[in-house]
């Protein structure tokens, strides 16, 4: 029974990740940065949030944006708002 629950949860997470990935693929860079900033200070965490955050960072990276100011490749920091430095194609911490 636990295994069935786990499989259902993984399927749901994959579907969410796919939905977010599609949504972000169509979004402007400005919109992606706004999506990130909307999460700053949000302490809630669940599988939907994880899928959202993962898809968001993946899309930024796919577009060639340097996300090293907020991600080390393993974890993402939502401690500060960011802006996109378009000339360098990198996220920079605000304030």
C-alpha positions in Angstrom: 0.0 0.0 0.0 2.8 2.4 0.8 4.5 1.6 -2.5 1.3 2.4 -4.4 1.0 5.7 -2.6 4.6 6.5 -3.4 4.1 5.7 -7.1 1.0 7.9 -7.2 2.8 10.7 -5.5 5.8 10.4 -8.0 3.4 10.4 -10.9 1.7 13.5 -9.6 5.0 15.3 -9.1 6.1 14.4 -12.6 2.8 15.8 -14.0 3.2 19.0 -12.0 6.8 19.3 -13.1 5.7 18.9 -16.7 2.9 21.4 -16.3 5.2 24.0 -14.8 7.9 23.3 -17.4 5.4 24.0 -20.2 4.1 27.1 -18.5 7.7 28.5 -18.0 8.8 27.6 -21.5 6.1 30.1 -22.8 6.9 32.8 -20.3 9.1 35.9 -20.8 12.4 36.2 -18.9 10.8 39.1 -16.9 7.9 36.8 -16.0 10.3 34.1 -14.8 12.1 36.6 -12.6 8.7 37.7 -11.2 7.8 34.1 -10.5 11.0 33.7 -8.6 10.5 36.9 -6.6 6.9 35.9 -5.7 8.4 32.9 -3.8 10.8 35.0 -1.7 9.9 34.7 2.0 7.5 31.9 1.3 8.2 29.3 4.0 5.6 26.7 2.9 6.9 23.7 1.1 5.3 20.7 -0.6 5.7 18.7 -3.7 3.9 21.3 -5.9 6.3 24.0 -4.6 9.2 21.7 -5.3 8.0 21.0 -8.8 7.5 24.8 -9.4 10.9 25.8 -8.2 12.7 23.0 -10.0 11.0 23.8 -13.3 11.6 27.5 -12.9 15.3 27.1 -12.3 15.6 24.6 -15.1 14.0 27.0 -17.5 16.2 29.9 -16.5 19.3 27.7 -17.0 17.9 26.4 -20.3 17.8 30.0 -21.5 21.4 30.6 -20.6 20.8 32.6 -17.4 23.5 32.2 -14.7 21.6 31.3 -11.5 24.6 30.9 -9.3 23.5 33.8 -7.1 20.5 31.7 -5.9 21.3 28.1 -6.7 24.3 25.8 -6.1 22.9 23.1 -8.3 21.4 21.3 -5.3 19.4 23.8 -3.4 17.8 27.1 -4.2 17.8 30.2 -1.9 14.6 32.3 -1.8 16.1 34.6 0.8 16.4 37.7 -1.5 14.6 39.2 -4.5 16.6 39.1 -7.7 16.8 41.0 -10.9 18.1 39.9 -14.3 21.3 41.6 -15.5 20.5 41.2 -19.2 24.0 42.3 -20.3 25.6 39.4 -18.4 22.5 37.1 -18.5 22.7 36.4 -14.8 20.5 36.8 -11.8 21.7 39.3 -9.2 20.6 39.8 -5.6 18.5 42.9 -5.0 19.3 45.1 -1.9 
